[in-house]
Amino acid sequence: MEALHDWLARRGVDTGMIWELPRWNAALPPDGDGRPGRRGGRAGAAGGAWAAAHEELVERTLGPCVRKVAGVPGGVARLLLLVLEEVEQAWQVSYTFDRLLGTLHGAERCLAAVHAPCSPDDLAARQAVRALMWSLDAQIRSEEAMTSGLLDVRADRADDAALWARRAVRLMRGVSPRFCLTHGDVAREVVRLGRLYDGYQRTMAMATRALAAFYACGAPLDDAVEALRRAEGDGAIAGDEGSVSELRALRYSLLELQERARQRWLRVGHGKLVYLYPFAVRGVEPADLVEAVGQEEAPRWELAGTRPVRAHGSLELDDVWKSHDSLERRYDGALVVMPDAVVRAPDGRALARLGVQVRLSLLGNHYVRFEADLTDVSAVKLFAMLFWAGPEAGALDIAFDGTDPKADGGGGGGGDGGGSRARWPRLSDLAMALAQDSVPTRPGAARAVVCRPGLYQVVMEVTAAYTVVGPAGEKRSEILTGGQFAEAVGARILTSPAPSLMGSMAEWIRYAEATPASPDITGTTGEWILRTCNTTLLVSLGLPAFVRDTWGSILEFASSLDGLLEGWSTDLAKHHRDAKAREDEADALGDKASSHALRRLSDQLDQEKLKLDRLAVDVHAKSALFQSPSLLASPLAAQRLRVLLEASGYQRKADELSRSIAEVTQEQLTGAIEKLARERKESEKDEREAMQRRQRVKVDTLLAVIAGMSIAGLGQVLEAGLDYHQALWVVLTVVGVLVLAALLGLYVYRTSGERRAGGEGGEGARAVVRDVGADDPLLVAAYRELLEVSFAPDELDTLERMRESMAEGRLVVAAVADGQGRPLAVACGEWSAHARTLLLAYLAVREDQRSRGLGGRLLVEACRAWQERFRPALTLAEVAHPRAHHGSRGTGRAVARLRFYARHGARALDLPYFQPSLGPGRARVYGMLLLVLGVGSGFGSLEEVRAVPAEPVRVFLTDYLLETEGRVGTDRATRDLQAAVARQDGIPLLPLLPLDRGEGLPRSVPPAASSRGVG
């Protein structure tokens, strides 16, 4: 092939472009609707707009190349031969048949535009290569028929390929000796390929018909095995290792079939095959998506160009799903039922009828569902139907019921409502169209569907089965147990993954044995569950239908979770790109960036980190729910689901995703945020120093002017010859002016310069905040002198429990002490890794040190240090509601405390919050507010934040209740609190001031009125 490349390149042909044309991962042509093509991905529907667009692209691309070589003897033949060999090489690594065939057809169309005269020999050479191209076209279609399970079509196409190959050899052997002398490389290659194609395809056609006869009536395979053996040693084929390996693979399979011809073969008497295509939706909450199905607009939807038959606002589930966790999360959703889909062979034969549904879940595990009934189906037919699931399947003719099979549909798009003529070559193509259209679009709403045609699962259920002797036996023996089922010839088709490659037509006979996924689950002898990477088998022999349906719904649920993982992975990739873009922007600013620009970038990175924190919480919370016993009402059903999830590797994938999120957060975002923080501090310092220099210049100038005026005034006094008393008054006036000017300059300098940290002067400016350890004497002193004085017993943890929490890394303490080591102020923060929240549990200042800035300094420094350490999604604080608790001189006034937190940018969550009981004998503290001090690594600055994600707060409250009270109660206050955090659109933030809004702040109601001081 290198000689062809060199010959054509010397004549100006872009051979690299020809290399790209048949390959699936090169730049694709524009879609049929004129939109720009995307790089990678699979082609559109065969025979549809995409294929036509690719043929046109090939014609436009090759046309100039053909014109460059049309006048050169042997030029067109060489160009077509290069196209032929590039398509054949691409075929070795690709099932994207549409693109391969489109390249051949586009090249054929180019020849119609060639009008340059040529010799008879040159014309014969062109026709010979064209015959090879038609032979390759038939070979590709033959393999496409094999992957669709159409053995008769495969044999016919193989015969066509052999016929075209023989024609190519005859044409080339008819050229003159002179042509062979000057263009011997072309002649030899055409003859070589023709003999290879002819011998290989004739053997494959013969073996395919022998295999079909074996399946139909048990005919012997000896002649086919011998023909394959001879072909492997045929001189025309033996030099092509790829062809020899395929012949050998088929021969080995036929030998295995022949050996097991008298054994007991499996037939499925009754069951079903369910194809699932999970997908995720972004830009709309699952609850809103489910709700939209029940609205008036749902009947007007068109999914894949076809209107649904009906839509329901809930799924068809039995009461094993009648359960929920403490946060009222449960599995349910909406159901969209489409007309049945009919699967036909290219010649119009009906192969299967599939029920079609789109299931939208409140938990986000949405999927498209196709169901085929199995009645008296052979294992061989199941082998073909399993291959239909993937995007690698050969082209069939799939359309909704009521579509004219002869209608020329639009290849997977469009339609005219209920009477759509759209057609699809593969189930995966139809599934992607249904998934993309399952989200109703609204003006201004950015919504996206995350789905892949290769992300599929097949759930197989066998409810009755029997065996026969050989593939075509008539005497049936009923299968009663899972063990008998596993021993039958053909059972391994159902216990193996759905194939993405097909090495030979009967490769299934050589599949390895598999073991069940649920050996530890008690069941009947007729039950057998097996899970692979993309299939789940339920053998339920002798079980009532309602029991089978229960287990089937659990199997489908477990199989649908890949869509969630795909959506989360897509989110992580987007956050990674966005964070990288912010980093690049920071690098582009360089060392001269202003503090404003650095603050803006820092805030953007904080927002990215917050989004990643939300993603991590979502992954963790849903994964925990799927593994928890509260999702299903039956412990046995919950155990079975856990076994299936373990067999599928779901938890391993979720854990890997969580680790990836943590790596992006820590390695990428944390480093960038810290770098920006350092640069921002340096920039702010430079700007402050520059401002101070300018201010000093102004003050110095002002003083100089005043001093000059004063000296001039004194000179005038001396010149005027004033007496002593008059001169004294003038001097005093000048001195007064100078003193006033100095005071004015000092004031200007002090008010325009930098304020000390803490912003409140006094002790707050000079205070040193330090960490306190569990064994630090300062902890005991702060607990006795500050916390016990400031908080009521019901509100305060014991010192022993605080030390235990500090040892476990869940509690951190910071304090300010005077010169003698006595505590002046203390702050305690509780970290929840599960919820990714930081709670400022306690903040207390000694009574005689209040209003001096100590509290503000400690609050800011401690919280920022803890945020830097833990990287929480939310920083929270508990504070007394001013309408429920007034406080005292010792504990502090609730109103003053609310003003304090308001000055530091805190806002209240719209929740009727109460502090749970901290232990036996302790009462709950009602009438509390839960404040938000910061989002992500930011502190304060919540003016633009209208709401925060509900999930971290839900997890925090649930963990808080479980840790302190041992359970999530069912009392009125708990139910009200749980309902308030169950909002899908986030929890609103409310301003703390003015104080007359106090009546509008949420407030929990105790069972009986009580009053207590709150610290």
Summary of the structure (lengths in Angstrom):
residues: 1015
radius of gyration: 39.3
end to end distance: 85.3
largest distance: 144.5
contacts: 3439
relative contact order: 0.06
helix: 52%
strand: 16%
